[in-house]
Amino acid sequence: MKNYDEKAPSFTIGIMKENQLVDEKQFGLANLEYQIPITRETSFHVASVSKQFTAFSILLLENEGKLSLYDDIRTYIPEMRDFENTITIRHLLSHTSGLKDQYMRVIIPVRKMSSKKEKYLKSFEYW
């Protein structure tokens, strides 16, 4: 990627061979405002990007007979509390479970860091 602008938004790429990471490279900035480059340790907030892959994987498992969309989610997440109505995998996939979205505050072990990086990390705090 010799023509990639290192001041542009970032991405990372990894090459796997036989379940082993054989090469990786990061490009660009993790934060444009504070000019913080992406590193191997950069955490990406993938949010909705991963939903389609999760749904497809679950449908493959259903096709193989390993689960049913109508299974109670507590079969696979036993720590989930009991609700008045059963919540199924189908409910989760179609966003009809009634469960609220929860954003947990990320706790990051802090070493001595620059004020630039500190401002960037504070941008991840939720009210």
C-alpha positions as CSV (number, residue, x, y, z in Angstrom):
1,M,0.0,0.0,0.0
2,K,2.8,2.4,-0.9
3,N,0.3,5.0,-2.1
4,Y,-1.8,5.0,1.1
5,D,-2.0,8.4,2.9
6,E,-0.9,7.7,6.4
7,K,-2.9,10.8,7.6
8,A,-6.2,9.1,6.4
9,P,-8.6,7.0,8.5
10,S,-7.1,3.7,9.4
11,F,-7.5,0.0,8.7
12,T,-5.6,-3.1,9.6
13,I,-5.0,-6.2,7.6
14,G,-4.0,-9.7,8.6
15,I,-3.0,-12.7,6.4
16,M,-3.8,-16.1,7.8
17,K,-2.4,-19.4,6.5
18,E,-3.5,-22.7,8.1
19,N,-5.0,-20.9,11.1
20,Q,-1.8,-19.0,11.7
21,L,-1.3,-15.2,11.4
22,V,1.6,-14.9,8.9
23,D,1.6,-11.2,8.2
24,E,-0.1,-8.0,9.5
25,K,0.0,-4.3,8.8
26,Q,-1.7,-1.2,10.0
27,F,-2.3,1.9,8.0
28,G,-3.5,5.4,8.8
29,L,-4.8,7.2,11.9
30,A,-7.0,5.8,14.7
31,N,-8.0,9.4,15.5
32,L,-7.9,12.1,12.9
33,E,-8.5,15.0,15.3
34,Y,-5.5,14.2,17.6
35,Q,-3.4,12.6,14.8
36,I,-3.0,9.3,16.7
37,P,-1.8,6.5,14.5
38,I,-3.3,3.0,14.5
39,T,-1.2,0.3,16.2
40,R,-1.5,-3.4,16.7
41,E,-3.2,-2.7,20.0
42,T,-5.9,-0.3,18.5
43,S,-9.4,-1.4,19.6
44,F,-12.0,-1.0,16.9
45,H,-15.7,-0.4,17.8
46,V,-17.2,-2.6,15.2
47,A,-20.8,-2.3,16.4
48,S,-23.3,-3.1,13.7
49,V,-20.6,-4.2,11.2
50,S,-20.4,-7.6,12.8
51,K,-24.2,-8.3,13.0
52,Q,-24.4,-9.7,9.5
53,F,-21.5,-12.1,10.1
54,T,-23.0,-13.2,13.4
55,A,-26.4,-13.8,11.8
56,F,-25.0,-15.7,8.9
57,S,-23.0,-17.9,11.2
58,I,-26.1,-18.7,13.3
59,L,-28.0,-19.6,10.2
60,L,-25.2,-22.0,9.2
61,L,-25.4,-23.6,12.6
62,E,-29.2,-23.9,12.2
63,N,-28.8,-25.4,8.8
64,E,-26.4,-28.0,10.3
65,G,-29.0,-28.9,12.9
66,K,-26.8,-27.6,15.8
67,L,-29.3,-25.1,17.1
68,S,-32.8,-23.7,16.3
69,L,-33.8,-20.1,15.9
70,Y,-36.5,-20.9,18.4
71,D,-34.1,-22.0,21.1
72,D,-34.3,-20.1,24.4
73,I,-31.1,-17.9,24.6
74,R,-30.5,-19.1,28.1
75,T,-29.5,-22.5,26.6
76,Y,-26.4,-20.7,25.3
77,I,-26.2,-17.8,27.7
78,P,-27.1,-19.5,31.1
79,E,-26.1,-16.4,33.1
80,M,-29.0,-14.4,31.4
81,R,-31.7,-13.9,33.9
82,D,-35.2,-15.3,33.5
83,F,-37.7,-13.0,31.8
84,E,-41.5,-13.2,31.8
85,N,-41.4,-14.3,28.2
86,T,-38.9,-16.6,26.5
87,I,-36.3,-14.8,24.4
88,T,-35.2,-16.8,21.4
89,I,-32.3,-16.6,19.1
90,R,-34.7,-15.4,16.4
91,H,-35.7,-12.5,18.7
92,L,-32.1,-11.4,19.0
93,L,-31.4,-11.7,15.2
94,S,-34.5,-9.7,14.4
95,H,-34.0,-7.1,17.2
96,T,-37.4,-8.0,18.7
97,S,-36.2,-9.4,22.1
98,G,-37.2,-6.3,24.0
99,L,-33.7,-6.2,25.6
100,K,-32.2,-2.7,25.7
101,D,-28.8,-1.9,24.3
102,Q,-26.2,-1.6,27.0
103,Y,-23.0,0.3,26.5
104,M,-20.5,-0.6,29.2
105,R,-17.8,1.9,30.0
106,V,-14.5,0.7,28.8
107,I,-11.9,0.5,31.5
108,I,-8.4,0.9,30.1
109,P,-5.3,0.4,32.3
110,V,-3.7,3.8,32.1
111,R,0.1,4.3,31.9
112,K,1.7,7.6,31.6
113,M,0.4,9.0,28.4
114,S,0.5,12.2,26.4
115,S,-2.4,14.7,26.8
116,K,-3.2,14.0,23.2
117,K,-3.7,10.3,23.8
118,E,-5.6,11.1,27.1
119,K,-8.1,13.3,25.2
120,Y,-8.6,10.5,22.7
121,L,-9.2,7.9,25.3
122,K,-11.7,10.1,27.1
123,S,-13.7,10.4,23.9
124,F,-14.8,6.7,24.5
125,E,-16.4,7.5,27.9
126,Y,-20.2,7.3,28.0
127,W,-22.5,9.3,30.2
